[in-house]
Amino acid sequence: MSRSLTRANRIDPEHRHAGARGRRSIASIELITTAALALSTAVAVTAVSIGIARAEVIGTVTKGDSASFAVALLIGLMLSAISAASAIVAVGPRPD
């Protein structure tokens, strides 16, 4: 930027680059948040896997009692549908 434009608009060089520092700090916060979300998702998946193994749902289904498996499957499908609907809505254009 030339000196005449800088003086005419009264833009200090220090203030021009202040936004870049803010963007870097926001990006680092987003990175930490994403890592925490990934870790918590891994912990949740592990806990659910252990719960399924202890509940012996598959063994119950093979014995002929499929009601508990059907309920678990229905709840899982409902959660998947809600997640898909949320993702579809989040991708849509935002009004500015």
C-alpha positions as CSV (number, residue, x, y, z in Angstrom):
1,M,0.0,0.0,0.0
2,S,1.4,3.4,-0.9
3,R,2.0,6.0,1.7
4,S,-0.5,8.4,0.2
5,L,-3.3,5.9,0.6
6,T,-2.3,5.0,4.1
7,R,-2.2,8.6,5.2
8,A,-5.4,9.5,3.4
9,N,-7.4,6.7,5.0
10,R,-5.5,6.9,8.3
11,I,-4.9,3.1,8.3
12,D,-2.1,2.1,10.6
13,P,0.0,-0.9,9.5
14,E,-0.4,-2.4,12.9
15,H,-4.2,-2.4,12.6
16,R,-4.2,-3.9,9.1
17,H,-2.8,-7.2,10.4
18,A,-4.7,-7.4,13.6
19,G,-7.4,-9.5,12.0
20,A,-4.9,-12.2,10.9
21,R,-3.9,-12.8,14.5
22,G,-7.5,-13.1,15.5
23,R,-8.2,-15.6,12.7
24,R,-5.2,-17.7,13.8
25,S,-6.4,-17.9,17.4
26,I,-9.9,-18.8,16.2
27,A,-8.5,-21.5,14.0
28,S,-6.5,-23.0,16.9
29,I,-9.6,-23.0,19.1
30,E,-11.5,-24.8,16.4
31,L,-8.7,-27.3,16.0
32,I,-8.7,-28.0,19.7
33,T,-12.5,-28.3,19.7
34,T,-12.5,-30.7,16.8
35,A,-9.8,-32.9,18.5
36,A,-11.9,-32.9,21.7
37,L,-15.0,-33.9,19.8
38,A,-13.1,-36.7,18.0
39,L,-11.8,-38.0,21.3
40,S,-15.2,-37.9,23.0
41,T,-16.7,-39.7,20.0
42,A,-14.1,-42.4,20.3
43,V,-14.9,-42.8,24.0
44,A,-18.6,-43.0,23.3
45,V,-18.2,-45.6,20.6
46,T,-16.0,-47.7,22.9
47,A,-18.6,-47.5,25.7
48,V,-21.4,-48.4,23.4
49,S,-19.5,-51.4,22.0
50,I,-18.7,-52.6,25.5
51,G,-22.4,-52.2,26.5
52,I,-23.5,-54.2,23.4
53,A,-21.1,-56.9,24.2
54,R,-22.2,-57.2,27.8
55,A,-25.9,-57.1,26.9
56,E,-25.6,-60.1,24.6
57,V,-28.2,-58.7,22.2
58,I,-26.9,-60.9,19.3
59,G,-27.2,-64.0,21.5
60,T,-30.8,-63.1,22.4
61,V,-31.7,-62.6,18.8
62,T,-30.4,-66.1,17.8
63,K,-32.5,-67.6,20.6
64,G,-35.7,-66.3,19.1
65,D,-36.5,-63.2,21.2
66,S,-36.0,-60.4,18.7
67,A,-38.1,-57.7,20.5
68,S,-35.1,-56.1,22.2
69,F,-33.1,-56.1,19.0
70,A,-35.9,-54.5,17.1
71,V,-36.3,-51.7,19.7
72,A,-32.5,-51.1,19.7
73,L,-32.5,-51.1,15.9
74,L,-35.4,-48.6,15.8
75,I,-33.7,-46.2,18.2
76,G,-30.5,-46.4,16.2
77,L,-32.3,-45.7,12.9
78,M,-34.2,-42.8,14.5
79,L,-30.9,-41.2,15.7
80,S,-29.4,-41.7,12.3
81,A,-32.4,-40.0,10.6
82,I,-32.2,-37.1,13.0
83,S,-28.5,-36.7,12.4
84,A,-28.9,-36.8,8.6
85,A,-31.7,-34.2,8.8
86,S,-29.5,-31.9,10.9
87,A,-26.6,-32.3,8.4
88,I,-28.9,-31.5,5.5
89,V,-30.2,-28.4,7.2
90,A,-26.7,-27.2,8.2
91,V,-25.5,-27.4,4.6
92,G,-28.2,-25.1,3.3
93,P,-27.4,-21.4,2.5
94,R,-27.3,-19.0,5.5
95,P,-29.3,-15.8,5.3
96,D,-27.0,-12.8,5.7
